[in-house]
Amino acid sequence: MAPYDASIAYLDGTPADLHDLDDKAVLIVNVASKCGLTPQYEGLERLQGRYAERGFTVLGVPCNQFLGQEPGTAEEIQAFCSTTYGVTFPLTEKVEVNGEGRHPLYQELTATPDAAGEAGDVQWNFEKFLVAPGGEVVARFRPTVDPEADEIVAAIEANLPT
């Protein structure tokens, strides 16, 4: 199974066909509204603005598995993201990224190792996975790596469609 074969819905409940992202570089991030890393939304939105016209998008995936830091309803999450951070990138329904209830998308993503060669469970909110056009997971960045860090920007630029 490829990451984009997973069935998921957008935050508003409409089905998402992740294969619509096949021609883009996509940074998939498990997000939370009440986390010390929540200000990373600012950097994610700047990446969205900087690269969207070049075939890139962020895909936010709300998750409440880490100390209940994403407790809101879909409407509350959407309102928070748009009013607090001006988020324009798509957000999916809330899912589990670890454990027995791990969403199939994350079953695929977590098989990808980070720069230290470690694969497996998502460590915390705001873990980032870069998917190249065509659907191959090409990089993994741990939660404390700033969205605009040189290594993330370089990986995005190297994987933008031509």
MODELLER restraints for C-alpha pairs under 7 A, 6 or more apart:
rsr = mdl.restraints
at = mdl.atoms
rsr.add(forms.Gaussian(group=physical.xy_distance, feature=features.Distance(at['CA:2:A'], at['CA:108:A']), mean=6.81, stdev=0.5))
rsr.add(forms.Gaussian(group=physical.xy_distance, feature=features.Distance(at['CA:2:A'], at['CA:135:A']), mean=6.95, stdev=0.5))
rsr.add(forms.Gaussian(group=physical.xy_distance, feature=features.Distance(at['CA:3:A'], at['CA:105:A']), mean=5.24, stdev=0.5))
rsr.add(forms.Gaussian(group=physical.xy_distance, feature=features.Distance(at['CA:3:A'], at['CA:108:A']), mean=5.51, stdev=0.5))
rsr.add(forms.Gaussian(group=physical.xy_distance, feature=features.Distance(at['CA:3:A'], at['CA:109:A']), mean=6.77, stdev=0.5))
rsr.add(forms.Gaussian(group=physical.xy_distance, feature=features.Distance(at['CA:3:A'], at['CA:135:A']), mean=6.75, stdev=0.5))
rsr.add(forms.Gaussian(group=physical.xy_distance, feature=features.Distance(at['CA:4:A'], at['CA:18:A']), mean=4.86, stdev=0.5))
rsr.add(forms.Gaussian(group=physical.xy_distance, feature=features.Distance(at['CA:4:A'], at['CA:19:A']), mean=5.48, stdev=0.5))
rsr.add(forms.Gaussian(group=physical.xy_distance, feature=features.Distance(at['CA:4:A'], at['CA:135:A']), mean=6.59, stdev=0.5))
rsr.add(forms.Gaussian(group=physical.xy_distance, feature=features.Distance(at['CA:6:A'], at['CA:104:A']), mean=5.62, stdev=0.5))
rsr.add(forms.Gaussian(group=physical.xy_distance, feature=features.Distance(at['CA:6:A'], at['CA:105:A']), mean=5.27, stdev=0.5))
rsr.add(forms.Gaussian(group=physical.xy_distance, feature=features.Distance(at['CA:8:A'], at['CA:15:A']), mean=6.27, stdev=0.5))
rsr.add(forms.Gaussian(group=physical.xy_distance, feature=features.Distance(at['CA:8:A'], at['CA:16:A']), mean=5.72, stdev=0.5))
rsr.add(forms.Gaussian(group=physical.xy_distance, feature=features.Distance(at['CA:9:A'], at['CA:15:A']), mean=4.16, stdev=0.5))
rsr.add(forms.Gaussian(group=physical.xy_distance, feature=features.Distance(at['CA:9:A'], at['CA:16:A']), mean=4.78, stdev=0.5))
rsr.add(forms.Gaussian(group=physical.xy_distance, feature=features.Distance(at['CA:9:A'], at['CA:92:A']), mean=5.70, stdev=0.5))
rsr.add(forms.Gaussian(group=physical.xy_distance, feature=features.Distance(at['CA:9:A'], at['CA:93:A']), mean=5.56, stdev=0.5))
rsr.add(forms.Gaussian(group=physical.xy_distance, feature=features.Distance(at['CA:10:A'], at['CA:16:A']), mean=5.69, stdev=0.5))
rsr.add(forms.Gaussian(group=physical.xy_distance, feature=features.Distance(at['CA:10:A'], at['CA:91:A']), mean=5.87, stdev=0.5))
rsr.add(forms.Gaussian(group=physical.xy_distance, feature=features.Distance(at['CA:10:A'], at['CA:92:A']), mean=3.88, stdev=0.5))
rsr.add(forms.Gaussian(group=physical.xy_distance, feature=features.Distance(at['CA:10:A'], at['CA:93:A']), mean=5.25, stdev=0.5))
rsr.add(forms.Gaussian(group=physical.xy_distance, feature=features.Distance(at['CA:11:A'], at['CA:74:A']), mean=5.71, stdev=0.5))
rsr.add(forms.Gaussian(group=physical.xy_distance, feature=features.Distance(at['CA:11:A'], at['CA:91:A']), mean=5.55, stdev=0.5))
rsr.add(forms.Gaussian(group=physical.xy_distance, feature=features.Distance(at['CA:11:A'], at['CA:92:A']), mean=4.49, stdev=0.5))
rsr.add(forms.Gaussian(group=physical.xy_distance, feature=features.Distance(at['CA:11:A'], at['CA:93:A']), mean=4.29, stdev=0.5))
rsr.add(forms.Gaussian(group=physical.xy_distance, feature=features.Distance(at['CA:12:A'], at['CA:74:A']), mean=6.70, stdev=0.5))
rsr.add(forms.Gaussian(group=physical.xy_distance, feature=features.Distance(at['CA:13:A'], at['CA:93:A']), mean=6.90, stdev=0.5))
rsr.add(forms.Gaussian(group=physical.xy_distance, feature=features.Distance(at['CA:22:A'], at['CA:133:A']), mean=5.29, stdev=0.5))
rsr.add(forms.Gaussian(group=physical.xy_distance, feature=features.Distance(at['CA:22:A'], at['CA:134:A']), mean=4.84, stdev=0.5))
rsr.add(forms.Gaussian(group=physical.xy_distance, feature=features.Distance(at['CA:22:A'], at['CA:135:A']), mean=5.75, stdev=0.5))
rsr.add(forms.Gaussian(group=physical.xy_distance, feature=features.Distance(at['CA:23:A'], at['CA:133:A']), mean=4.70, stdev=0.5))
rsr.add(forms.Gaussian(group=physical.xy_distance, feature=features.Distance(at['CA:23:A'], at['CA:134:A']), mean=6.14, stdev=0.5))
rsr.add(forms.Gaussian(group=physical.xy_distance, feature=features.Distance(at['CA:24:A'], at['CA:55:A']), mean=4.84, stdev=0.5))
rsr.add(forms.Gaussian(group=physical.xy_distance, feature=features.Distance(at['CA:24:A'], at['CA:56:A']), mean=5.20, stdev=0.5))
rsr.add(forms.Gaussian(group=physical.xy_distance, feature=features.Distance(at['CA:24:A'], at['CA:132:A']), mean=6.71, stdev=0.5))
rsr.add(forms.Gaussian(group=physical.xy_distance, feature=features.Distance(at['CA:24:A'], at['CA:133:A']), mean=4.71, stdev=0.5))
rsr.add(forms.Gaussian(group=physical.xy_distance, feature=features.Distance(at['CA:24:A'], at['CA:160:A']), mean=6.94, stdev=0.5))
rsr.add(forms.Gaussian(group=physical.xy_distance, feature=features.Distance(at['CA:24:A'], at['CA:161:A']), mean=6.44, stdev=0.5))
rsr.add(forms.Gaussian(group=physical.xy_distance, feature=features.Distance(at['CA:25:A'], at['CA:55:A']), mean=6.31, stdev=0.5))
rsr.add(forms.Gaussian(group=physical.xy_distance, feature=features.Distance(at['CA:25:A'], at['CA:56:A']), mean=4.70, stdev=0.5))
rsr.add(forms.Gaussian(group=physical.xy_distance, feature=features.Distance(at['CA:25:A'], at['CA:57:A']), mean=6.55, stdev=0.5))
rsr.add(forms.Gaussian(group=physical.xy_distance, feature=features.Distance(at['CA:25:A'], at['CA:131:A']), mean=5.70, stdev=0.5))
rsr.add(forms.Gaussian(group=physical.xy_distance, feature=features.Distance(at['CA:25:A'], at['CA:132:A']), mean=4.63, stdev=0.5))
rsr.add(forms.Gaussian(group=physical.xy_distance, feature=features.Distance(at['CA:25:A'], at['CA:133:A']), mean=5.15, stdev=0.5))
rsr.add(forms.Gaussian(group=physical.xy_distance, feature=features.Distance(at['CA:25:A'], at['CA:156:A']), mean=6.87, stdev=0.5))
rsr.add(forms.Gaussian(group=physical.xy_distance, feature=features.Distance(at['CA:25:A'], at['CA:159:A']), mean=6.05, stdev=0.5))
rsr.add(forms.Gaussian(group=physical.xy_distance, feature=features.Distance(at['CA:25:A'], at['CA:160:A']), mean=5.56, stdev=0.5))
rsr.add(forms.Gaussian(group=physical.xy_distance, feature=features.Distance(at['CA:26:A'], at['CA:56:A']), mean=5.73, stdev=0.5))
rsr.add(forms.Gaussian(group=physical.xy_distance, feature=features.Distance(at['CA:26:A'], at['CA:57:A']), mean=5.02, stdev=0.5))
rsr.add(forms.Gaussian(group=physical.xy_distance, feature=features.Distance(at['CA:26:A'], at['CA:58:A']), mean=5.55, stdev=0.5))
rsr.add(forms.Gaussian(group=physical.xy_distance, feature=features.Distance(at['CA:26:A'], at['CA:59:A']), mean=6.73, stdev=0.5))
rsr.add(forms.Gaussian(group=physical.xy_distance, feature=features.Distance(at['CA:26:A'], at['CA:130:A']), mean=5.68, stdev=0.5))
rsr.add(forms.Gaussian(group=physical.xy_distance, feature=features.Distance(at['CA:26:A'], at['CA:131:A']), mean=5.08, stdev=0.5))
rsr.add(forms.Gaussian(group=physical.xy_distance, feature=features.Distance(at['CA:26:A'], at['CA:132:A']), mean=6.59, stdev=0.5))
rsr.add(forms.Gaussian(group=physical.xy_distance, feature=features.Distance(at['CA:27:A'], at['CA:57:A']), mean=6.48, stdev=0.5))
rsr.add(forms.Gaussian(group=physical.xy_distance, feature=features.Distance(at['CA:27:A'], at['CA:58:A']), mean=4.69, stdev=0.5))
rsr.add(forms.Gaussian(group=physical.xy_distance, feature=features.Distance(at['CA:27:A'], at['CA:59:A']), mean=6.06, stdev=0.5))
rsr.add(forms.Gaussian(group=physical.xy_distance, feature=features.Distance(at['CA:27:A'], at['CA:128:A']), mean=6.34, stdev=0.5))
rsr.add(forms.Gaussian(group=physical.xy_distance, feature=features.Distance(at['CA:27:A'], at['CA:129:A']), mean=5.54, stdev=0.5))
rsr.add(forms.Gaussian(group=physical.xy_distance, feature=features.Distance(at['CA:27:A'], at['CA:130:A']), mean=4.52, stdev=0.5))
rsr.add(forms.Gaussian(group=physical.xy_distance, feature=features.Distance(at['CA:27:A'], at['CA:131:A']), mean=6.34, stdev=0.5))
rsr.add(forms.Gaussian(group=physical.xy_distance, feature=features.Distance(at['CA:28:A'], at['CA:58:A']), mean=5.97, stdev=0.5))
rsr.add(forms.Gaussian(group=physical.xy_distance, feature=features.Distance(at['CA:28:A'], at['CA:59:A']), mean=4.76, stdev=0.5))
rsr.add(forms.Gaussian(group=physical.xy_distance, feature=features.Distance(at['CA:28:A'], at['CA:60:A']), mean=6.04, stdev=0.5))
rsr.add(forms.Gaussian(group=physical.xy_distance, feature=features.Distance(at['CA:28:A'], at['CA:128:A']), mean=5.65, stdev=0.5))
rsr.add(forms.Gaussian(group=physical.xy_distance, feature=features.Distance(at['CA:28:A'], at['CA:129:A']), mean=5.12, stdev=0.5))
rsr.add(forms.Gaussian(group=physical.xy_distance, feature=features.Distance(at['CA:28:A'], at['CA:130:A']), mean=6.36, stdev=0.5))
rsr.add(forms.Gaussian(group=physical.xy_distance, feature=features.Distance(at['CA:29:A'], at['CA:59:A']), mean=6.29, stdev=0.5))
rsr.add(forms.Gaussian(group=physical.xy_distance, feature=features.Distance(at['CA:29:A'], at['CA:60:A']), mean=5.09, stdev=0.5))
rsr.add(forms.Gaussian(group=physical.xy_distance, feature=features.Distance(at['CA:29:A'], at['CA:61:A']), mean=5.89, stdev=0.5))
rsr.add(forms.Gaussian(group=physical.xy_distance, feature=features.Distance(at['CA:29:A'], at['CA:126:A']), mean=5.45, stdev=0.5))
rsr.add(forms.Gaussian(group=physical.xy_distance, feature=features.Distance(at['CA:29:A'], at['CA:127:A']), mean=5.63, stdev=0.5))
rsr.add(forms.Gaussian(group=physical.xy_distance, feature=features.Distance(at['CA:29:A'], at['CA:128:A']), mean=4.62, stdev=0.5))
rsr.add(forms.Gaussian(group=physical.xy_distance, feature=features.Distance(at['CA:29:A'], at['CA:129:A']), mean=6.54, stdev=0.5))
rsr.add(forms.Gaussian(group=physical.xy_distance, feature=features.Distance(at['CA:30:A'], at['CA:60:A']), mean=5.94, stdev=0.5))
rsr.add(forms.Gaussian(group=physical.xy_distance, feature=features.Distance(at['CA:30:A'], at['CA:61:A']), mean=4.53, stdev=0.5))
rsr.add(forms.Gaussian(group=physical.xy_distance, feature=features.Distance(at['CA:30:A'], at['CA:62:A']), mean=5.48, stdev=0.5))
rsr.add(forms.Gaussian(group=physical.xy_distance, feature=features.Distance(at['CA:30:A'], at['CA:63:A']), mean=6.02, stdev=0.5))
rsr.add(forms.Gaussian(group=physical.xy_distance, feature=features.Distance(at['CA:30:A'], at['CA:125:A']), mean=5.64, stdev=0.5))
rsr.add(forms.Gaussian(group=physical.xy_distance, feature=features.Distance(at['CA:30:A'], at['CA:126:A']), mean=5.06, stdev=0.5))
rsr.add(forms.Gaussian(group=physical.xy_distance, feature=features.Distance(at['CA:30:A'], at['CA:127:A']), mean=6.01, stdev=0.5))
rsr.add(forms.Gaussian(group=physical.xy_distance, feature=features.Distance(at['CA:31:A'], at['CA:60:A']), mean=5.98, stdev=0.5))
rsr.add(forms.Gaussian(group=physical.xy_distance, feature=features.Distance(at['CA:31:A'], at['CA:61:A']), mean=5.65, stdev=0.5))
rsr.add(forms.Gaussian(group=physical.xy_distance, feature=features.Distance(at['CA:31:A'], at['CA:62:A']), mean=4.67, stdev=0.5))
rsr.add(forms.Gaussian(group=physical.xy_distance, feature=features.Distance(at['CA:31:A'], at['CA:63:A']), mean=6.14, stdev=0.5))
rsr.add(forms.Gaussian(group=physical.xy_distance, feature=features.Distance(at['CA:31:A'], at['CA:125:A']), mean=5.58, stdev=0.5))
rsr.add(forms.Gaussian(group=physical.xy_distance, feature=features.Distance(at['CA:31:A'], at['CA:126:A']), mean=5.24, stdev=0.5))
rsr.add(forms.Gaussian(group=physical.xy_distance, feature=features.Distance(at['CA:32:A'], at['CA:38:A']), mean=6.29, stdev=0.5))
rsr.add(forms.Gaussian(group=physical.xy_distance, feature=features.Distance(at['CA:32:A'], at['CA:62:A']), mean=5.75, stdev=0.5))
rsr.add(forms.Gaussian(group=physical.xy_distance, feature=features.Distance(at['CA:32:A'], at['CA:63:A']), mean=6.24, stdev=0.5))
rsr.add(forms.Gaussian(group=physical.xy_distance, feature=features.Distance(at['CA:32:A'], at['CA:69:A']), mean=5.71, stdev=0.5))
rsr.add(forms.Gaussian(group=physical.xy_distance, feature=features.Distance(at['CA:32:A'], at['CA:70:A']), mean=4.71, stdev=0.5))
rsr.add(forms.Gaussian(group=physical.xy_distance, feature=features.Distance(at['CA:32:A'], at['CA:125:A']), mean=6.26, stdev=0.5))
rsr.add(forms.Gaussian(group=physical.xy_distance, feature=features.Distance(at['CA:33:A'], at['CA:69:A']), mean=6.35, stdev=0.5))
rsr.add(forms.Gaussian(group=physical.xy_distance, feature=features.Distance(at['CA:33:A'], at['CA:70:A']), mean=5.44, stdev=0.5))
rsr.add(forms.Gaussian(group=physical.xy_distance, feature=features.Distance(at['CA:34:A'], at['CA:69:A']), mean=4.76, stdev=0.5))
rsr.add(forms.Gaussian(group=physical.xy_distance, feature=features.Distance(at['CA:34:A'], at['CA:70:A']), mean=6.19, stdev=0.5))
rsr.add(forms.Gaussian(group=physical.xy_distance, feature=features.Distance(at['CA:35:A'], at['CA:69:A']), mean=5.72, stdev=0.5))
rsr.add(forms.Gaussian(group=physical.xy_distance, feature=features.Distance(at['CA:37:A'], at['CA:126:A']), mean=6.98, stdev=0.5))
rsr.add(forms.Gaussian(group=physical.xy_distance, feature=features.Distance(at['CA:40:A'], at['CA:146:A']), mean=6.85, stdev=0.5))
rsr.add(forms.Gaussian(group=physical.xy_distance, feature=features.Distance(at['CA:40:A'], at['CA:147:A']), mean=6.61, stdev=0.5))
rsr.add(forms.Gaussian(group=physical.xy_distance, feature=features.Distance(at['CA:41:A'], at['CA:85:A']), mean=6.37, stdev=0.5))
rsr.add(forms.Gaussian(group=physical.xy_distance, feature=features.Distance(at['CA:42:A'], at['CA:85:A']), mean=6.09, stdev=0.5))
rsr.add(forms.Gaussian(group=physical.xy_distance, feature=features.Distance(at['CA:43:A'], at['CA:147:A']), mean=5.45, stdev=0.5))
rsr.add(forms.Gaussian(group=physical.xy_distance, feature=features.Distance(at['CA:43:A'], at['CA:148:A']), mean=5.91, stdev=0.5))
rsr.add(forms.Gaussian(group=physical.xy_distance, feature=features.Distance(at['CA:44:A'], at['CA:58:A']), mean=6.91, stdev=0.5))
rsr.add(forms.Gaussian(group=physical.xy_distance, feature=features.Distance(at['CA:44:A'], at['CA:147:A']), mean=5.80, stdev=0.5))
rsr.add(forms.Gaussian(group=physical.xy_distance, feature=features.Distance(at['CA:45:A'], at['CA:87:A']), mean=5.89, stdev=0.5))
rsr.add(forms.Gaussian(group=physical.xy_distance, feature=features.Distance(at['CA:48:A'], at['CA:57:A']), mean=5.71, stdev=0.5))
rsr.add(forms.Gaussian(group=physical.xy_distance, feature=features.Distance(at['CA:48:A'], at['CA:58:A']), mean=6.14, stdev=0.5))
rsr.add(forms.Gaussian(group=physical.xy_distance, feature=features.Distance(at['CA:48:A'], at['CA:89:A']), mean=6.71, stdev=0.5))
rsr.add(forms.Gaussian(group=physical.xy_distance, feature=features.Distance(at['CA:54:A'], at['CA:160:A']), mean=6.70, stdev=0.5))
rsr.add(forms.Gaussian(group=physical.xy_distance, feature=features.Distance(at['CA:55:A'], at['CA:160:A']), mean=6.13, stdev=0.5))
rsr.add(forms.Gaussian(group=physical.xy_distance, feature=features.Distance(at['CA:55:A'], at['CA:161:A']), mean=6.03, stdev=0.5))
rsr.add(forms.Gaussian(group=physical.xy_distance, feature=features.Distance(at['CA:56:A'], at['CA:160:A']), mean=6.63, stdev=0.5))
rsr.add(forms.Gaussian(group=physical.xy_distance, feature=features.Distance(at['CA:57:A'], at['CA:89:A']), mean=6.64, stdev=0.5))
rsr.add(forms.Gaussian(group=physical.xy_distance, feature=features.Distance(at['CA:58:A'], at['CA:89:A']), mean=5.76, stdev=0.5))
rsr.add(forms.Gaussian(group=physical.xy_distance, feature=features.Distance(at['CA:59:A'], at['CA:89:A']), mean=6.34, stdev=0.5))
rsr.add(forms.Gaussian(group=physical.xy_distance, feature=features.Distance(at['CA:59:A'], at['CA:90:A']), mean=5.41, stdev=0.5))
rsr.add(forms.Gaussian(group=physical.xy_distance, feature=features.Distance(at['CA:59:A'], at['CA:91:A']), mean=5.87, stdev=0.5))
rsr.add(forms.Gaussian(group=physical.xy_distance, feature=features.Distance(at['CA:60:A'], at['CA:90:A']), mean=6.27, stdev=0.5))
rsr.add(forms.Gaussian(group=physical.xy_distance, feature=features.Distance(at['CA:60:A'], at['CA:91:A']), mean=4.54, stdev=0.5))
rsr.add(forms.Gaussian(group=physical.xy_distance, feature=features.Distance(at['CA:60:A'], at['CA:92:A']), mean=6.33, stdev=0.5))
rsr.add(forms.Gaussian(group=physical.xy_distance, feature=features.Distance(at['CA:61:A'], at['CA:91:A']), mean=5.77, stdev=0.5))
rsr.add(forms.Gaussian(group=physical.xy_distance, feature=features.Distance(at['CA:61:A'], at['CA:92:A']), mean=5.14, stdev=0.5))
rsr.add(forms.Gaussian(group=physical.xy_distance, feature=features.Distance(at['CA:61:A'], at['CA:93:A']), mean=6.75, stdev=0.5))
rsr.add(forms.Gaussian(group=physical.xy_distance, feature=features.Distance(at['CA:61:A'], at['CA:94:A']), mean=6.36, stdev=0.5))
rsr.add(forms.Gaussian(group=physical.xy_distance, feature=features.Distance(at['CA:62:A'], at['CA:70:A']), mean=6.79, stdev=0.5))
rsr.add(forms.Gaussian(group=physical.xy_distance, feature=features.Distance(at['CA:62:A'], at['CA:92:A']), mean=6.78, stdev=0.5))
rsr.add(forms.Gaussian(group=physical.xy_distance, feature=features.Distance(at['CA:62:A'], at['CA:93:A']), mean=6.59, stdev=0.5))
rsr.add(forms.Gaussian(group=physical.xy_distance, feature=features.Distance(at['CA:62:A'], at['CA:94:A']), mean=4.59, stdev=0.5))
rsr.add(forms.Gaussian(group=physical.xy_distance, feature=features.Distance(at['CA:62:A'], at['CA:95:A']), mean=6.47, stdev=0.5))
rsr.add(forms.Gaussian(group=physical.xy_distance, feature=features.Distance(at['CA:63:A'], at['CA:70:A']), mean=6.00, stdev=0.5))
rsr.add(forms.Gaussian(group=physical.xy_distance, feature=features.Distance(at['CA:63:A'], at['CA:94:A']), mean=5.28, stdev=0.5))
rsr.add(forms.Gaussian(group=physical.xy_distance, feature=features.Distance(at['CA:63:A'], at['CA:95:A']), mean=5.35, stdev=0.5))
rsr.add(forms.Gaussian(group=physical.xy_distance, feature=features.Distance(at['CA:63:A'], at['CA:96:A']), mean=5.87, stdev=0.5))
rsr.add(forms.Gaussian(group=physical.xy_distance, feature=features.Distance(at['CA:64:A'], at['CA:70:A']), mean=4.47, stdev=0.5))
rsr.add(forms.Gaussian(group=physical.xy_distance, feature=features.Distance(at['CA:64:A'], at['CA:71:A']), mean=6.05, stdev=0.5))
rsr.add(forms.Gaussian(group=physical.xy_distance, feature=features.Distance(at['CA:65:A'], at['CA:96:A']), mean=6.46, stdev=0.5))
rsr.add(forms.Gaussian(group=physical.xy_distance, feature=features.Distance(at['CA:66:A'], at['CA:124:A']), mean=6.33, stdev=0.5))
rsr.add(forms.Gaussian(group=physical.xy_distance, feature=features.Distance(at['CA:66:A'], at['CA:125:A']), mean=6.85, stdev=0.5))
rsr.add(forms.Gaussian(group=physical.xy_distance, feature=features.Distance(at['CA:81:A'], at['CA:87:A']), mean=5.46, stdev=0.5))
rsr.add(forms.Gaussian(group=physical.xy_distance, feature=features.Distance(at['CA:95:A'], at['CA:103:A']), mean=6.22, stdev=0.5))
rsr.add(forms.Gaussian(group=physical.xy_distance, feature=features.Distance(at['CA:96:A'], at['CA:102:A']), mean=4.90, stdev=0.5))
rsr.add(forms.Gaussian(group=physical.xy_distance, feature=features.Distance(at['CA:96:A'], at['CA:103:A']), mean=5.71, stdev=0.5))
rsr.add(forms.Gaussian(group=physical.xy_distance, feature=features.Distance(at['CA:97:A'], at['CA:103:A']), mean=5.94, stdev=0.5))
rsr.add(forms.Gaussian(group=physical.xy_distance, feature=features.Distance(at['CA:97:A'], at['CA:106:A']), mean=5.53, stdev=0.5))
rsr.add(forms.Gaussian(group=physical.xy_distance, feature=features.Distance(at['CA:97:A'], at['CA:122:A']), mean=6.68, stdev=0.5))
rsr.add(forms.Gaussian(group=physical.xy_distance, feature=features.Distance(at['CA:98:A'], at['CA:121:A']), mean=5.82, stdev=0.5))
rsr.add(forms.Gaussian(group=physical.xy_distance, feature=features.Distance(at['CA:98:A'], at['CA:122:A']), mean=6.54, stdev=0.5))
rsr.add(forms.Gaussian(group=physical.xy_distance, feature=features.Distance(at['CA:109:A'], at['CA:129:A']), mean=6.97, stdev=0.5))
rsr.add(forms.Gaussian(group=physical.xy_distance, feature=features.Distance(at['CA:109:A'], at['CA:137:A']), mean=6.95, stdev=0.5))
rsr.add(forms.Gaussian(group=physical.xy_distance, feature=features.Distance(at['CA:110:A'], at['CA:119:A']), mean=5.95, stdev=0.5))
rsr.add(forms.Gaussian(group=physical.xy_distance, feature=features.Distance(at['CA:110:A'], at['CA:120:A']), mean=5.03, stdev=0.5))
rsr.add(forms.Gaussian(group=physical.xy_distance, feature=features.Distance(at['CA:110:A'], at['CA:121:A']), mean=6.01, stdev=0.5))
rsr.add(forms.Gaussian(group=physical.xy_distance, feature=features.Distance(at['CA:110:A'], at['CA:122:A']), mean=6.79, stdev=0.5))
rsr.add(forms.Gaussian(group=physical.xy_distance, feature=features.Distance(at['CA:111:A'], at['CA:119:A']), mean=5.46, stdev=0.5))
rsr.add(forms.Gaussian(group=physical.xy_distance, feature=features.Distance(at['CA:111:A'], at['CA:120:A']), mean=5.92, stdev=0.5))
rsr.add(forms.Gaussian(group=physical.xy_distance, feature=features.Distance(at['CA:112:A'], at['CA:119:A']), mean=5.35, stdev=0.5))
rsr.add(forms.Gaussian(group=physical.xy_distance, feature=features.Distance(at['CA:112:A'], at['CA:137:A']), mean=6.92, stdev=0.5))
rsr.add(forms.Gaussian(group=physical.xy_distance, feature=features.Distance(at['CA:112:A'], at['CA:140:A']), mean=6.68, stdev=0.5))
rsr.add(forms.Gaussian(group=physical.xy_distance, feature=features.Distance(at['CA:113:A'], at['CA:119:A']), mean=3.91, stdev=0.5))
rsr.add(forms.Gaussian(group=physical.xy_distance, feature=features.Distance(at['CA:113:A'], at['CA:140:A']), mean=6.39, stdev=0.5))
rsr.add(forms.Gaussian(group=physical.xy_distance, feature=features.Distance(at['CA:114:A'], at['CA:139:A']), mean=6.64, stdev=0.5))
rsr.add(forms.Gaussian(group=physical.xy_distance, feature=features.Distance(at['CA:114:A'], at['CA:140:A']), mean=4.70, stdev=0.5))
rsr.add(forms.Gaussian(group=physical.xy_distance, feature=features.Distance(at['CA:114:A'], at['CA:141:A']), mean=6.01, stdev=0.5))
rsr.add(forms.Gaussian(group=physical.xy_distance, feature=features.Distance(at['CA:124:A'], at['CA:143:A']), mean=6.07, stdev=0.5))
rsr.add(forms.Gaussian(group=physical.xy_distance, feature=features.Distance(at['CA:125:A'], at['CA:143:A']), mean=6.17, stdev=0.5))
rsr.add(forms.Gaussian(group=physical.xy_distance, feature=features.Distance(at['CA:126:A'], at['CA:143:A']), mean=4.72, stdev=0.5))
rsr.add(forms.Gaussian(group=physical.xy_distance, feature=features.Distance(at['CA:127:A'], at['CA:141:A']), mean=6.03, stdev=0.5))
rsr.add(forms.Gaussian(group=physical.xy_distance, feature=features.Distance(at['CA:127:A'], at['CA:142:A']), mean=4.83, stdev=0.5))
rsr.add(forms.Gaussian(group=physical.xy_distance, feature=features.Distance(at['CA:127:A'], at['CA:143:A']), mean=4.16, stdev=0.5))
rsr.add(forms.Gaussian(group=physical.xy_distance, feature=features.Distance(at['CA:128:A'], at['CA:140:A']), mean=5.72, stdev=0.5))
rsr.add(forms.Gaussian(group=physical.xy_distance, feature=features.Distance(at['CA:128:A'], at['CA:141:A']), mean=4.96, stdev=0.5))
rsr.add(forms.Gaussian(group=physical.xy_distance, feature=features.Distance(at['CA:128:A'], at['CA:142:A']), mean=6.34, stdev=0.5))
rsr.add(forms.Gaussian(group=physical.xy_distance, feature=features.Distance(at['CA:128:A'], at['CA:143:A']), mean=6.87, stdev=0.5))
rsr.add(forms.Gaussian(group=physical.xy_distance, feature=features.Distance(at['CA:129:A'], at['CA:137:A']), mean=6.89, stdev=0.5))
rsr.add(forms.Gaussian(group=physical.xy_distance, feature=features.Distance(at['CA:129:A'], at['CA:139:A']), mean=5.75, stdev=0.5))
rsr.add(forms.Gaussian(group=physical.xy_distance, feature=features.Distance(at['CA:129:A'], at['CA:140:A']), mean=4.51, stdev=0.5))
rsr.add(forms.Gaussian(group=physical.xy_distance, feature=features.Distance(at['CA:129:A'], at['CA:141:A']), mean=6.32, stdev=0.5))
rsr.add(forms.Gaussian(group=physical.xy_distance, feature=features.Distance(at['CA:130:A'], at['CA:137:A']), mean=5.85, stdev=0.5))
rsr.add(forms.Gaussian(group=physical.xy_distance, feature=features.Distance(at['CA:130:A'], at['CA:138:A']), mean=5.75, stdev=0.5))
rsr.add(forms.Gaussian(group=physical.xy_distance, feature=features.Distance(at['CA:130:A'], at['CA:139:A']), mean=5.08, stdev=0.5))
rsr.add(forms.Gaussian(group=physical.xy_distance, feature=features.Distance(at['CA:130:A'], at['CA:140:A']), mean=6.34, stdev=0.5))
rsr.add(forms.Gaussian(group=physical.xy_distance, feature=features.Distance(at['CA:131:A'], at['CA:137:A']), mean=4.26, stdev=0.5))
rsr.add(forms.Gaussian(group=physical.xy_distance, feature=features.Distance(at['CA:131:A'], at['CA:138:A']), mean=5.70, stdev=0.5))
rsr.add(forms.Gaussian(group=physical.xy_distance, feature=features.Distance(at['CA:132:A'], at['CA:138:A']), mean=6.36, stdev=0.5))
rsr.add(forms.Gaussian(group=physical.xy_distance, feature=features.Distance(at['CA:132:A'], at['CA:159:A']), mean=5.60, stdev=0.5))
rsr.add(forms.Gaussian(group=physical.xy_distance, feature=features.Distance(at['CA:133:A'], at['CA:161:A']), mean=6.50, stdev=0.5))
